[in-house]
């Protein structure tokens, strides 16, 4: 009987951590997505100084989130976000409209893709 209680408690803790991780991952992805959408709008308005500040803020926020995502997310995809952020930063510095927008779109897509990919769905289980 004691073994059953221990197993049930362990299962509840395991599922709780999994659900919390999924909710947290989704929330942080949405936070980054909102910041990236602001950056995209700033670039479209060609406010390069403001865009440079926003990309630095996004990069700083991403660095802190990345350390925690590292535990549950594929490293290759996180590296792609790092590279896209670096390229976007340089394109914004160079005031390259088309290239900056393209990299911002990549960042937006990758962040939301990771959150979707890591979510608990039947398709992800099988």
CNS distance restraints for C-alpha pairs under 8 A (distance, minus, plus):
assign (resid   1 and name CA) (resid   5 and name CA) 6.51 0.50 0.50
assign (resid   2 and name CA) (resid   6 and name CA) 6.28 0.50 0.50
assign (resid   3 and name CA) (resid   7 and name CA) 6.12 0.50 0.50
assign (resid   4 and name CA) (resid   8 and name CA) 6.08 0.50 0.50
assign (resid   5 and name CA) (resid   9 and name CA) 6.08 0.50 0.50
assign (resid   6 and name CA) (resid  10 and name CA) 6.09 0.50 0.50
assign (resid   7 and name CA) (resid  11 and name CA) 6.06 0.50 0.50
assign (resid   8 and name CA) (resid  12 and name CA) 6.13 0.50 0.50
assign (resid   9 and name CA) (resid  13 and name CA) 6.14 0.50 0.50
assign (resid  10 and name CA) (resid  14 and name CA) 6.03 0.50 0.50
assign (resid  11 and name CA) (resid  15 and name CA) 6.07 0.50 0.50
assign (resid  12 and name CA) (resid  16 and name CA) 5.93 0.50 0.50
assign (resid  13 and name CA) (resid  17 and name CA) 6.13 0.50 0.50
assign (resid  14 and name CA) (resid  18 and name CA) 6.25 0.50 0.50
assign (resid  15 and name CA) (resid  19 and name CA) 6.11 0.50 0.50
assign (resid  16 and name CA) (resid  20 and name CA) 6.02 0.50 0.50
assign (resid  17 and name CA) (resid  21 and name CA) 5.99 0.50 0.50
assign (resid  18 and name CA) (resid  22 and name CA) 6.25 0.50 0.50
assign (resid  19 and name CA) (resid  23 and name CA) 6.23 0.50 0.50
assign (resid  20 and name CA) (resid  24 and name CA) 5.99 0.50 0.50
assign (resid  21 and name CA) (resid  25 and name CA) 5.96 0.50 0.50
assign (resid  22 and name CA) (resid  26 and name CA) 6.14 0.50 0.50
assign (resid  22 and name CA) (resid 118 and name CA) 7.21 0.50 0.50
assign (resid  22 and name CA) (resid 119 and name CA) 6.01 0.50 0.50
assign (resid  22 and name CA) (resid 120 and name CA) 7.41 0.50 0.50
assign (resid  23 and name CA) (resid  27 and name CA) 6.13 0.50 0.50
assign (resid  24 and name CA) (resid  28 and name CA) 6.13 0.50 0.50
assign (resid  25 and name CA) (resid  29 and name CA) 6.08 0.50 0.50
assign (resid  25 and name CA) (resid  69 and name CA) 7.39 0.50 0.50
assign (resid  25 and name CA) (resid 115 and name CA) 6.20 0.50 0.50
assign (resid  26 and name CA) (resid  30 and name CA) 6.22 0.50 0.50
assign (resid  26 and name CA) (resid 115 and name CA) 5.40 0.50 0.50
assign (resid  26 and name CA) (resid 116 and name CA) 7.85 0.50 0.50
assign (resid  26 and name CA) (resid 119 and name CA) 7.95 0.50 0.50
assign (resid  27 and name CA) (resid  31 and name CA) 6.27 0.50 0.50
assign (resid  28 and name CA) (resid  32 and name CA) 6.27 0.50 0.50
assign (resid  28 and name CA) (resid  65 and name CA) 7.53 0.50 0.50
assign (resid  29 and name CA) (resid  33 and name CA) 6.01 0.50 0.50
assign (resid  29 and name CA) (resid 111 and name CA) 5.81 0.50 0.50
assign (resid  29 and name CA) (resid 112 and name CA) 6.15 0.50 0.50
assign (resid  29 and name CA) (resid 115 and name CA) 6.27 0.50 0.50
assign (resid  30 and name CA) (resid  34 and name CA) 6.16 0.50 0.50
assign (resid  30 and name CA) (resid 112 and name CA) 7.45 0.50 0.50
assign (resid  31 and name CA) (resid  35 and name CA) 6.49 0.50 0.50
assign (resid  32 and name CA) (resid  36 and name CA) 6.12 0.50 0.50
assign (resid  32 and name CA) (resid  58 and name CA) 7.15 0.50 0.50
assign (resid  32 and name CA) (resid  61 and name CA) 7.92 0.50 0.50
assign (resid  32 and name CA) (resid  62 and name CA) 7.50 0.50 0.50
assign (resid  32 and name CA) (resid 111 and name CA) 7.50 0.50 0.50
assign (resid  33 and name CA) (resid  37 and name CA) 6.10 0.50 0.50
assign (resid  33 and name CA) (resid 108 and name CA) 5.86 0.50 0.50
assign (resid  33 and name CA) (resid 111 and name CA) 7.03 0.50 0.50
assign (resid  33 and name CA) (resid 112 and name CA) 7.23 0.50 0.50
assign (resid  34 and name CA) (resid  38 and name CA) 6.37 0.50 0.50
assign (resid  35 and name CA) (resid  39 and name CA) 6.30 0.50 0.50
assign (resid  35 and name CA) (resid  54 and name CA) 7.79 0.50 0.50
assign (resid  35 and name CA) (resid  58 and name CA) 6.76 0.50 0.50
assign (resid  36 and name CA) (resid  40 and name CA) 6.13 0.50 0.50
assign (resid  36 and name CA) (resid  58 and name CA) 7.40 0.50 0.50
assign (resid  36 and name CA) (resid 104 and name CA) 6.78 0.50 0.50
assign (resid  36 and name CA) (resid 107 and name CA) 7.59 0.50 0.50
assign (resid  36 and name CA) (resid 108 and name CA) 6.37 0.50 0.50
assign (resid  37 and name CA) (resid  41 and name CA) 6.30 0.50 0.50
assign (resid  37 and name CA) (resid 108 and name CA) 7.69 0.50 0.50
assign (resid  38 and name CA) (resid  42 and name CA) 6.18 0.50 0.50
assign (resid  39 and name CA) (resid  43 and name CA) 6.19 0.50 0.50
assign (resid  39 and name CA) (resid  51 and name CA) 5.88 0.50 0.50
assign (resid  39 and name CA) (resid  54 and name CA) 6.19 0.50 0.50
assign (resid  39 and name CA) (resid  55 and name CA) 6.99 0.50 0.50
assign (resid  39 and name CA) (resid 104 and name CA) 7.69 0.50 0.50
assign (resid  40 and name CA) (resid  44 and name CA) 6.21 0.50 0.50
assign (resid  40 and name CA) (resid 101 and name CA) 6.45 0.50 0.50
assign (resid  40 and name CA) (resid 104 and name CA) 6.45 0.50 0.50
assign (resid  40 and name CA) (resid 105 and name CA) 7.96 0.50 0.50
assign (resid  41 and name CA) (resid  45 and name CA) 6.26 0.50 0.50
assign (resid  42 and name CA) (resid  46 and name CA) 6.23 0.50 0.50
assign (resid  42 and name CA) (resid  47 and name CA) 5.60 0.50 0.50
assign (resid  42 and name CA) (resid  48 and name CA) 7.51 0.50 0.50
assign (resid  42 and name CA) (resid  50 and name CA) 7.02 0.50 0.50
assign (resid  42 and name CA) (resid  51 and name CA) 5.77 0.50 0.50
assign (resid  43 and name CA) (resid  47 and name CA) 5.96 0.50 0.50
assign (resid  43 and name CA) (resid  48 and name CA) 6.55 0.50 0.50
assign (resid  43 and name CA) (resid  51 and name CA) 6.14 0.50 0.50
assign (resid  43 and name CA) (resid  97 and name CA) 6.98 0.50 0.50
assign (resid  43 and name CA) (resid 100 and name CA) 7.57 0.50 0.50
assign (resid  43 and name CA) (resid 101 and name CA) 7.01 0.50 0.50
assign (resid  44 and name CA) (resid  97 and name CA) 7.68 0.50 0.50
assign (resid  44 and name CA) (resid 101 and name CA) 7.83 0.50 0.50
assign (resid  46 and name CA) (resid  97 and name CA) 7.61 0.50 0.50
assign (resid  47 and name CA) (resid  51 and name CA) 6.11 0.50 0.50
assign (resid  48 and name CA) (resid  52 and name CA) 6.04 0.50 0.50
assign (resid  48 and name CA) (resid  92 and name CA) 6.49 0.50 0.50
assign (resid  48 and name CA) (resid  93 and name CA) 7.52 0.50 0.50
assign (resid  48 and name CA) (resid  95 and name CA) 6.50 0.50 0.50
assign (resid  49 and name CA) (resid  53 and name CA) 6.45 0.50 0.50
assign (resid  50 and name CA) (resid  54 and name CA) 6.19 0.50 0.50
assign (resid  51 and name CA) (resid  55 and name CA) 6.07 0.50 0.50
assign (resid  51 and name CA) (resid  92 and name CA) 6.94 0.50 0.50
assign (resid  52 and name CA) (resid  56 and name CA) 6.35 0.50 0.50
assign (resid  52 and name CA) (resid  89 and name CA) 6.89 0.50 0.50
assign (resid  52 and name CA) (resid  92 and name CA) 6.21 0.50 0.50
assign (resid  52 and name CA) (resid  93 and name CA) 6.76 0.50 0.50
assign (resid  53 and name CA) (resid  57 and name CA) 6.28 0.50 0.50
assign (resid  54 and name CA) (resid  58 and name CA) 6.08 0.50 0.50
assign (resid  55 and name CA) (resid  59 and name CA) 5.98 0.50 0.50
assign (resid  55 and name CA) (resid  85 and name CA) 7.56 0.50 0.50
assign (resid  55 and name CA) (resid  88 and name CA) 7.73 0.50 0.50
assign (resid  55 and name CA) (resid  89 and name CA) 6.29 0.50 0.50
assign (resid  56 and name CA) (resid  60 and name CA) 6.12 0.50 0.50
assign (resid  56 and name CA) (resid  89 and name CA) 7.62 0.50 0.50
assign (resid  57 and name CA) (resid  61 and name CA) 6.12 0.50 0.50
assign (resid  58 and name CA) (resid  62 and name CA) 5.87 0.50 0.50
assign (resid  59 and name CA) (resid  63 and name CA) 6.09 0.50 0.50
assign (resid  59 and name CA) (resid  85 and name CA) 6.70 0.50 0.50
assign (resid  60 and name CA) (resid  64 and name CA) 6.66 0.50 0.50
assign (resid  61 and name CA) (resid  65 and name CA) 6.27 0.50 0.50
assign (resid  62 and name CA) (resid  66 and name CA) 5.68 0.50 0.50
assign (resid  63 and name CA) (resid  67 and name CA) 6.57 0.50 0.50
assign (resid  64 and name CA) (resid  68 and name CA) 7.21 0.50 0.50
assign (resid  65 and name CA) (resid  69 and name CA) 6.11 0.50 0.50
assign (resid  66 and name CA) (resid  70 and name CA) 5.82 0.50 0.50
assign (resid  66 and name CA) (resid  78 and name CA) 7.33 0.50 0.50
assign (resid  67 and name CA) (resid  71 and name CA) 7.78 0.50 0.50
assign (resid  69 and name CA) (resid  73 and name CA) 5.67 0.50 0.50
assign (resid  70 and name CA) (resid  74 and name CA) 7.46 0.50 0.50
assign (resid  70 and name CA) (resid  75 and name CA) 6.70 0.50 0.50
assign (resid  73 and name CA) (resid  77 and name CA) 7.83 0.50 0.50
assign (resid  73 and name CA) (resid  78 and name CA) 7.54 0.50 0.50
assign (resid  73 and name CA) (resid 114 and name CA) 7.50 0.50 0.50
assign (resid  73 and name CA) (resid 118 and name CA) 7.37 0.50 0.50
assign (resid  74 and name CA) (resid  78 and name CA) 6.76 0.50 0.50
assign (resid  75 and name CA) (resid  79 and name CA) 6.11 0.50 0.50
assign (resid  76 and name CA) (resid  80 and name CA) 6.36 0.50 0.50
assign (resid  77 and name CA) (resid  81 and name CA) 6.53 0.50 0.50
assign (resid  77 and name CA) (resid 110 and name CA) 7.32 0.50 0.50
assign (resid  77 and name CA) (resid 114 and name CA) 7.53 0.50 0.50
assign (resid  78 and name CA) (resid  82 and name CA) 6.34 0.50 0.50
assign (resid  79 and name CA) (resid  83 and name CA) 6.19 0.50 0.50
assign (resid  80 and name CA) (resid  84 and name CA) 6.11 0.50 0.50
assign (resid  80 and name CA) (resid 110 and name CA) 7.88 0.50 0.50
assign (resid  81 and name CA) (resid  85 and name CA) 6.07 0.50 0.50
assign (resid  81 and name CA) (resid 106 and name CA) 7.84 0.50 0.50
assign (resid  81 and name CA) (resid 107 and name CA) 5.74 0.50 0.50
assign (resid  81 and name CA) (resid 110 and name CA) 6.60 0.50 0.50
assign (resid  81 and name CA) (resid 111 and name CA) 7.45 0.50 0.50
assign (resid  82 and name CA) (resid  86 and name CA) 6.25 0.50 0.50
assign (resid  83 and name CA) (resid  87 and name CA) 6.14 0.50 0.50
assign (resid  84 and name CA) (resid  88 and name CA) 5.92 0.50 0.50
assign (resid  84 and name CA) (resid 103 and name CA) 5.67 0.50 0.50
assign (resid  84 and name CA) (resid 104 and name CA) 7.50 0.50 0.50
assign (resid  84 and name CA) (resid 106 and name CA) 6.77 0.50 0.50
assign (resid  84 and name CA) (resid 107 and name CA) 6.10 0.50 0.50
assign (resid  85 and name CA) (resid  89 and name CA) 6.06 0.50 0.50
assign (resid  85 and name CA) (resid 103 and name CA) 7.37 0.50 0.50
assign (resid  85 and name CA) (resid 104 and name CA) 7.71 0.50 0.50
assign (resid  85 and name CA) (resid 107 and name CA) 6.93 0.50 0.50
assign (resid  86 and name CA) (resid  90 and name CA) 6.44 0.50 0.50
assign (resid  87 and name CA) (resid  91 and name CA) 6.12 0.50 0.50
assign (resid  87 and name CA) (resid 100 and name CA) 7.87 0.50 0.50
assign (resid  87 and name CA) (resid 103 and name CA) 6.89 0.50 0.50
assign (resid  88 and name CA) (resid  92 and name CA) 6.01 0.50 0.50
assign (resid  88 and name CA) (resid  99 and name CA) 7.60 0.50 0.50
assign (resid  88 and name CA) (resid 100 and name CA) 5.19 0.50 0.50
assign (resid  88 and name CA) (resid 101 and name CA) 7.95 0.50 0.50
assign (resid  88 and name CA) (resid 103 and name CA) 5.35 0.50 0.50
assign (resid  88 and name CA) (resid 104 and name CA) 6.47 0.50 0.50
assign (resid  89 and name CA) (resid  93 and name CA) 6.25 0.50 0.50
assign (resid  89 and name CA) (resid 100 and name CA) 7.87 0.50 0.50
assign (resid  90 and name CA) (resid  94 and name CA) 6.19 0.50 0.50
assign (resid  91 and name CA) (resid  95 and name CA) 5.93 0.50 0.50
assign (resid  91 and name CA) (resid  96 and name CA) 5.20 0.50 0.50
assign (resid  91 and name CA) (resid  97 and name CA) 7.64 0.50 0.50
assign (resid  91 and name CA) (resid  99 and name CA) 6.27 0.50 0.50
assign (resid  91 and name CA) (resid 100 and name CA) 5.07 0.50 0.50
assign (resid  92 and name CA) (resid  96 and name CA) 6.11 0.50 0.50
assign (resid  92 and name CA) (resid  97 and name CA) 7.54 0.50 0.50
assign (resid  92 and name CA) (resid 100 and name CA) 5.83 0.50 0.50
assign (resid  95 and name CA) (resid 100 and name CA) 7.74 0.50 0.50
assign (resid  96 and name CA) (resid 100 and name CA) 5.88 0.50 0.50
assign (resid  97 and name CA) (resid 101 and name CA) 6.22 0.50 0.50
assign (resid  98 and name CA) (resid 102 and name CA) 6.18 0.50 0.50
assign (resid  99 and name CA) (resid 103 and name CA) 6.27 0.50 0.50
assign (resid 100 and name CA) (resid 104 and name CA) 6.19 0.50 0.50
assign (resid 101 and name CA) (resid 105 and name CA) 6.17 0.50 0.50
assign (resid 102 and name CA) (resid 106 and name CA) 6.37 0.50 0.50
assign (resid 103 and name CA) (resid 107 and name CA) 6.26 0.50 0.50
assign (resid 104 and name CA) (resid 108 and name CA) 6.17 0.50 0.50
assign (resid 105 and name CA) (resid 109 and name CA) 6.06 0.50 0.50
assign (resid 106 and name CA) (resid 110 and name CA) 6.02 0.50 0.50
assign (resid 107 and name CA) (resid 111 and name CA) 6.13 0.50 0.50
assign (resid 108 and name CA) (resid 112 and name CA) 6.33 0.50 0.50
assign (resid 109 and name CA) (resid 113 and name CA) 5.82 0.50 0.50
assign (resid 110 and name CA) (resid 114 and name CA) 6.05 0.50 0.50
assign (resid 111 and name CA) (resid 115 and name CA) 6.52 0.50 0.50
assign (resid 112 and name CA) (resid 116 and name CA) 6.16 0.50 0.50
assign (resid 113 and name CA) (resid 117 and name CA) 5.90 0.50 0.50
assign (resid 114 and name CA) (resid 118 and name CA) 6.04 0.50 0.50
assign (resid 115 and name CA) (resid 119 and name CA) 6.22 0.50 0.50
assign (resid 117 and name CA) (resid 124 and name CA) 7.35 0.50 0.50
assign (resid 118 and name CA) (resid 124 and name CA) 7.72 0.50 0.50
assign (resid 119 and name CA) (resid 124 and name CA) 7.58 0.50 0.50
assign (resid 120 and name CA) (resid 124 and name CA) 6.52 0.50 0.50
assign (resid 120 and name CA) (resid 125 and name CA) 7.47 0.50 0.50
assign (resid 121 and name CA) (resid 125 and name CA) 6.55 0.50 0.50
assign (resid 122 and name CA) (resid 126 and name CA) 6.53 0.50 0.50
